[in-house]
């Protein structure tokens, strides 16, 4: 099951479920309206240096099983509602 969510700028998320585990996967929308996953190389530490791994993976956040995913997403929504609207003068850049 995948649910695509896209904002006005073409950035988006896929709510993905695999083997009972949910995750959010970053996407970008092409000019044709198709959503494409964003792929990244993870970094690992070797001799105190960060080295990119050889395998690309989708940029994602694992949320856990259904109950945990709902709890995490509710916490995010609560935090957004608590902060309220942001004025331009509050943006640090």
C-alpha positions as CSV (number, residue, x, y, z in Angstrom):
1,X,0.0,0.0,0.0
2,X,1.4,3.4,-0.9
3,X,-0.3,6.8,-0.4
4,X,1.3,9.8,-2.3
5,X,1.2,13.2,-0.6
6,X,2.6,16.1,-2.6
7,X,2.9,19.8,-1.6
8,X,2.6,22.9,-3.9
9,X,6.4,22.7,-4.7
10,X,6.5,19.2,-5.9
11,X,8.1,17.7,-2.8
12,X,6.2,14.9,-1.3
13,X,6.0,11.7,0.8
14,X,4.9,8.2,0.3
15,X,3.3,6.5,3.2
16,X,4.6,3.0,2.6
17,X,3.7,-0.3,4.4
18,X,5.9,-3.4,4.0
19,X,5.5,-6.5,6.2
20,X,3.4,-4.6,8.7
21,X,6.0,-1.8,9.1
22,X,5.2,1.8,8.0
23,X,7.6,4.4,6.7
24,X,7.6,7.8,5.1
25,X,9.6,8.0,1.8
26,X,10.7,11.3,0.4
27,X,9.6,12.0,-3.2
28,X,9.9,14.7,-5.8
29,X,7.5,15.3,-8.6
30,X,8.6,15.4,-12.2
31,X,7.3,17.8,-14.9
32,X,4.9,15.2,-16.1
33,X,3.4,14.9,-12.6
34,X,5.0,11.5,-11.8
35,X,6.3,11.2,-8.2
36,X,9.8,9.8,-8.0
37,X,11.5,8.5,-4.9
38,X,14.6,10.4,-3.7
39,X,17.6,8.0,-3.4
40,X,20.6,8.5,-1.1
41,X,23.9,6.9,-0.2
42,X,24.1,6.3,3.5
43,X,27.4,7.1,5.3
44,X,29.3,4.9,7.7
45,X,32.3,5.6,9.9
46,X,35.6,4.1,8.9
47,X,38.7,5.2,10.7
48,X,36.9,8.3,12.0
49,X,36.0,9.3,8.5
50,X,32.5,9.2,7.0
51,X,32.4,7.0,3.9
52,X,29.4,6.6,1.6
53,X,28.0,3.1,1.3
54,X,27.9,1.5,-2.1
55,X,24.2,0.9,-2.2
56,X,21.6,3.6,-2.7
57,X,18.4,3.5,-0.6
58,X,15.2,5.6,-0.6
59,X,15.4,8.6,1.7
60,X,13.0,7.4,4.4
61,X,12.0,7.4,8.1
62,X,10.8,4.2,9.6
63,X,7.7,4.7,11.8
64,X,7.2,1.2,13.0
65,X,4.1,-1.0,13.2
66,X,0.6,0.5,12.6
67,X,0.0,1.6,16.2
68,X,3.4,3.1,16.6
69,X,3.1,4.9,13.2
70,X,-0.2,6.4,14.2
71,X,1.2,7.6,17.6
72,X,4.3,9.2,15.9
73,X,2.2,11.0,13.2
74,X,-0.3,12.2,15.9
75,X,2.7,13.6,17.9
76,X,3.9,15.5,14.7
77,X,0.4,16.9,14.1
78,X,0.2,18.0,17.8
79,X,3.5,19.8,17.5
80,X,2.5,21.6,14.3
81,X,-0.8,22.7,15.8
82,X,0.9,23.8,19.0
83,X,3.3,26.1,17.2
84,X,0.7,27.9,15.1
85,X,1.3,30.0,12.1
86,X,4.9,31.3,11.5
87,X,5.4,35.0,10.6
88,X,8.1,35.8,8.0
89,X,10.1,37.7,10.7
90,X,10.4,34.5,12.7
91,X,12.3,32.7,9.9
92,X,16.0,32.8,10.7
93,X,17.2,33.1,7.1
